[in-house]
């Protein structure tokens, strides 16, 4: 082969490598971005992502996030990851729309972007992995309260932030099915910003403002623990039932004390595992996300995307005194 032909062959090979997904032998760097660091739910998800990395074999997980649950903090993290030229960003968003410009910038640099848990607007990501279907979660959180109020009663919602995508969607879905639970009256919705101290104060305020309150629904792993502690400290165990979405390891004490009769959650380990696996499929295997696409999630099966390129991982699971001991040591 002549020198010119060798040079042309080398150029063609280089071009093919640039146009291709991450080569199989490369170390694929996937950033798992939490709403904030120091939250048990996201730490469990990071464990699942590491399980996926070990299973796949050529993946490095970068677990990161801001110190508080703000869009500004996540934008700083995203810009840092762009500078590091990671292969994929999988993010649980603090704001649906505010992150879009930074994530668009990432995608323009060739970085795969997916959202999980709490979604990003479609123009800011390639797909969204919901832990469960929004309608099932919305029905579940009110059902958990209503099941223990056969005669009806007053319930209140303690959410995370006013802009939290998943929280707002679940509450909307809950409101759609309220007709199925006659006698249940939602008297207030308050926000603890996924901060333990503020959530505690908001729960205390609810019990003071509504002396006949029967249940507090907290679809947030931070808020539900804080609300349960507020009920214990107020001496209202047996009067106010705290329910919603939480981690078994963090809610075991509330189940044992009686502050919570039951709660639900998907397994965050599975969620982190699925997010990392999906990010790898897009970044390294050239899988394309789009309406109707079916993307493998390893041991979690297949994710089927809807018209908004969103898909659900699994149904929520109920934890109570019958199974809390089994799961509290797991996550």
N, C-alpha and C positions, 0 to 999 in steps of 0.2 A: 504494500500500500504506500502511495506517495505521501510526502510530508503534508501536502495540501489536503489530501483526502483524510489523513489522520486528524488534521486540525478541524476539518469540517465535522468529522464524526464526534470529536470531543465536544465541539460547540453544541451539536444536536443532543448529545447525552446530557449536557449541563442544562439545556433548555427543558428537556423532558423532566429532569429532576425538579426544576423550579415549578413547573406546571402541575406536578403530581402532588397528592397528599403527602403528609409526613412519611418518610420511608420507614419500612417495618423495623429496620435495624436501629433507627434513631431512638433516642430517649424522648418520649412524648411528654411534654410538661403541661399538666392540666391544673389550672388554678381553681380551687373550690372556694368561692367567696361567700362568707356568712353575712348575715345582717349585722352582727357584732360579735366580737370575740368574747369568750367567757360564758357562753350560753350552752348548757348541757345538750340541748337538741342538736346544735350545729357541731359540737364536738363528737357526738355519736355519728353524725353524718360523715364527718371527716374519717372516722374509723372505717365506715363502709367504703368510702372512696379508696382508702388504703387497701382494703380487701380486694377491690376491683383491680387496683394496680398490681398487687401480688399475683392475681389470677392471670392478668394479661401478660405481664412480664417485662414490658419495656416502657413503663409509665412512671413518671415522677409526679406526685401530688403536692401542690403548693397550697396549703390551707391558710387562708388569710381573711381579713375583714377589718372594718374600722373598730374603734373603741366604744362607739355609741351608735345607736340605730338611726343614722341620718343618711340622706342621699349624698350630702357633701362628703361625708367620710368615705362612702363607697366610691365616689368619683375619683378621689385621691388614690384609692387602692387600684382602681381600673387603670388610671394613667401610669401608675408604677408598673403594673403588669404589662402594659403596652411597651414601656421602655425596656422591660426584660425580654420582650419578644417571646412570650409564652405561646404554646400551640393552641390552647383552648382556655376559655373562661366559662365557668359554670357558676352562676350567681343567684342567690336568693335576695330579691330586690327590696330595698327600703322605700322605693317610690317607682311607680309604673313608668312614668314619663321622663323624670329628671335624669335618669341614667342613659337615656337613648343616645344623646350626642356622643358621649364617651364610648359607648359600646359600638356605635357606628364607626367611630374612628378605629376601634380594635378590629372590626370586621374588614374595614378598608385596608388594614395592614396584613390581612390574610389570617387573622386569628379567628378560630371557631368560637361562637358565642351561643350559649344556651342559658335559659333561666330555669330554676327549679324551686319548688316550695312556694315562693312568692314571685309572681311573674313580672316580666318586662313587656312593654308594648311591642307588638309584632315587628315593627321596623327596627327594633333594637336587638333582635336575637333571631336565631334560626329555628329554634323550637322551644317550647316550654313544657317541662315535666311537672305536672301536678301530682301531689302525693296521693290524692284520691279525686273523685269527681266532686266538683263544687256542690252539686245538688245533694249528693249523699252526705257530705260533711254538714251542710246547712241543716238537713233534716236530723242528722245524728245529734248535733249539739242541743237542739231543743227537745228531742226525744229523751235524751239523758236526764233532763230536768223533769219533763212531763211524766215519765215512767214512775217517778216517786211522788207525784202529785195527782192522784186519781180524782180528787175533788176540785182540781184546779188551784191556782194561786198566783202570787206575784213573783216574777223573775226579772233580773237585770243582767245586762251584758257588760263585762269588763274586757275591752279589746286592747290592742297594742297601740299603734299610732293611728291618727286620723287618715294618713295616706297609705297605710299598709295594704297592699293589693289583695293578698289572700284573705285577711281578716274582713275587709269590707265586702268582698264577694260572698264569703260564707254567711255573713250577717244578712246580706240581701237574700240569699237563698233560704235562710231560716225564715225570714219574713214572708216569703212566698208560700210557705206551708203552714203558717200559723192557724189557718182555717181547719187544719187536721187536728188541732189540739184545743178544743173549746174549753174555756175556763182558765186558760193560761194567759196572763197579761204581762207583756214586757213593759215595765214601768220606766226604764232608763237605759241608756248606753253611755258608758264613760270610757276614758282612755288612760292607760297607765304607761304608755310609751315604751313598753317592754322593759321598764325599770322596776326592780323589786320594791323599792321604797315608795315610789309614786303609786304603783299598783296597790300596795297595802293601804295607802291613804285613801285611794279611790274606793276600795272595797269597804273600808271603815265608814266612809262618807255615805255609801249606799245604805248601809244598815242603820245609820242614824237618820237619814232622810226618809227611809221607807221602813218603819218599825215592823210592818207585817210582811216584809220580804221573806220569801220561801227558798229562793235559789239564786246563786250567782253563776252565770255562764261565762267562762273565760276561755275563748278559743286561742289561747297563747300559753306556752309552757312556762313563761315567767309569771304572767298574771294569775294563773290558776294556783300556783304554790303560794303566792303572796296573799291571795284571797282566802285560801284555806287557813293560813296563819292568822289572818285578821278575824276570822270566825272563831277560832280557838281563843284568841286573846279577848274577844268580846263576850266570851261565855255563851255563844249561840250554837254550839254543836248540838245537832238534833233539831234545831229550829231553821237554820239556813244551810242548805246543801250546796256545796261548791262542785261544779262540774265543768266539762269542756274538753280541751285538748291539753294533755300533759305527758310527762315522762314517768314511767313506773318507778324509776329510782328516786325521783324527786317527790312523787306523790304517795309513796308507800306509807309515810307517817300520817298523811291526811286520811287515807283509807283506814288505817289502824285506829286513829282517834275518832273517826266518825264524821269529821268535817266534810269528807267527800264520800258519797255512796258509790260512785262510779265515774269513770272518765274514759276518753277514747284517744287513740293516736295511731298513726301508721308507724311502722318501724323506721326511725331515722337512719339506722344503719343501712337498711335496704334502700332508702332514698338517696343517700350519698353514694352507695354502690351503683345505683341505676344512673345517677347523674354523671358519674365519672365514666361509666361504660358507654353511655350515649355520646358524651363529648369525644371519647376515643374513636367511636365508629365514624363520626363526622370528620374529625381532624386527621385520622390516620388511614381509614379504610375507604375514604371517598364517598361515604353514604350521604345522600342528599335528603334534607328535611323538607317536607312540603305536605299539603293536604293529601291524606290517604296513604302516606308513607308508613311502612311498617319497619321499625328499627329494633334490632335485637338488644336486649338488656341483660345478657348473661343468664344467671340463675333466676332472674325476675321475669323472664319470658320476653314478650315483644311489646313495644310501645306503638300504638296505632294513633296517628295524628289526625285531628279533625280539620275543619276548613280554616281554622286559625293557627294551624301547626302546633296544636296543644294536645297532650295526651295524659291519661291518668295512670298512675302506677298500680294502685290497689285500693281496696275498701278499708275504711277505718276499723279498728278493732277495739272492743270494750274491755276495760280492766276494772276489776272490783275485788272484793275480799276473797273470792274463790280462786283468783289466779295471780294476785299481786306479788306473792312470795316467789313465784316462778320467774317473773320477769324483772323484778326490781334489781337483780344483780347483773342483768344483761345490758340495760340502757335506761 
